[in-house]
């Protein structure tokens, strides 16, 4: 018998005003997993992360975290429960130094097992070298690292990563993947949105394919890779 999932999204409808984006969407993430959401532009992946985080509230269905219904919580409240969203645009403070960016994120942290700022700088080699530099002076890859590091020092147990490799040079993509794998080894659970299917196939334990606000396929990397029809139909790629 398996334990209850850490995160469970059950039959969720959500959207923006009158525009419904998610339609009866369900997924689950077990503690310690890396799970990916893949799908074409506009499929509803970012909207799924926003709904889990509480930036949007579902109009129907439920989001459950650690056994508690968090559907009605806002983003501040879900953060207190141990969720962190690293949005596509990264949102670091450009005028603050790397260390100050981390200290600000650590400020609200309540979890005993959260990473200290010093530990985060130890783990993220690139950031350690630039600890006193301003956020705006960092490269795209370093900004992504800082955004992920901020989620860790905030004490998150579940990190929602929205396209962490977007716009990064291939050699930096590998660094970001290494960091995601390293934080997962520290016990952090990851739900990852990616356009880069290769990143998902390499990192994720399981993958959900999202199309028009619904989950249309679920499988491991091996299952997805073997299913050229699904890859072609929903992603327009072959692995
Ligand atoms: P992308 O890779 O382009 O971000 P996605 O799968 O993450 O794709 P979403 O960003 O969740 O897709 O968008 C799903 C749908 O919701 C799209 O049709 C988009 O136009 C619409 N949408 C997104 N944000 C808003 C908003 N703030 N107001 C209204 N509609 C929105």
Boltz pocket constraint, residues with backbone or C-beta under 6 A from the ligand:
constraints:
  - pocket:
      binder: B
      contacts: [[A, 16], [A, 19], [A, 21], [A, 39], [A, 40], [A, 41], [A, 42], [A, 43], [A, 44], [A, 45], [A, 46], [A, 47], [A, 48]]
      max_distance: 6.0
